[in-house]
Amino acid sequence: MKTELTQGPVSVGNSVIPLVFLAASALLNIALDIWFVAGLDRGVAGAAEATVISQYVSGIGIALYTKF
């Protein structure tokens, strides 16, 4: 879903906004990975959960951006 939503701004020449959301998603994923794996001792499942959460947050953010 996020990939499709980022194509709208890119198609009109705005490639910076999708890059910002990608960077924010990566930083959130790193922070959640550390918290879930080291802090909560969730292991590989924690890393997977962190990835899903960060992608979901980024997808919601780009959806709100493209809607408004």
C-alpha positions in Angstrom: 0.0 0.0 0.0 2.7 2.5 0.9 4.5 2.0 -2.4 1.4 2.8 -4.3 0.8 5.9 -2.2 4.3 7.3 -2.7 3.9 7.1 -6.5 1.4 10.0 -6.5 3.9 12.7 -5.2 6.7 11.2 -7.3 4.6 11.4 -10.5 4.0 15.1 -10.1 7.7 15.7 -9.4 7.9 15.7 -5.6 10.4 13.0 -4.8 11.5 14.5 -1.5 8.3 13.7 0.5 8.4 9.9 -0.2 12.1 10.0 0.7 11.3 11.7 4.1 8.7 9.1 4.9 11.1 6.3 3.9 13.8 7.8 6.2 11.3 8.2 9.1 10.2 4.6 8.6 13.8 3.4 8.7 14.7 5.3 11.8 11.5 4.2 13.6 12.3 0.6 12.6 15.8 0.9 14.0 14.5 2.3 17.3 11.7 -0.3 17.6 14.2 -3.1 16.7 16.4 -2.1 19.6 13.5 -1.8 22.0 11.7 -5.1 21.0 14.8 -7.2 20.6 17.1 -6.0 23.4 14.6 -4.3 25.7 11.7 -6.7 25.6 13.7 -9.8 24.7 11.4 -10.7 21.8 14.1 -11.9 19.4 13.3 -12.4 15.7 9.6 -12.0 16.4 10.3 -8.6 17.9 12.2 -7.5 14.8 9.4 -8.6 12.6 6.8 -6.8 14.7 9.0 -3.7 14.7 9.2 -3.8 10.9 5.4 -4.2 10.5 4.7 -1.3 13.0 7.2 1.1 11.3 5.8 0.3 7.8 2.2 0.7 9.0 3.0 4.1 10.6 4.8 5.3 7.5 1.9 4.1 5.3 -0.6 6.0 7.4 1.6 9.1 7.3 1.9 9.1 3.5 -1.8 8.3 3.2 -2.6 11.4 5.3 -0.2 13.5 3.3 -1.6 12.5 0.0 -5.2 13.0 1.2 -4.6 16.5 2.6 
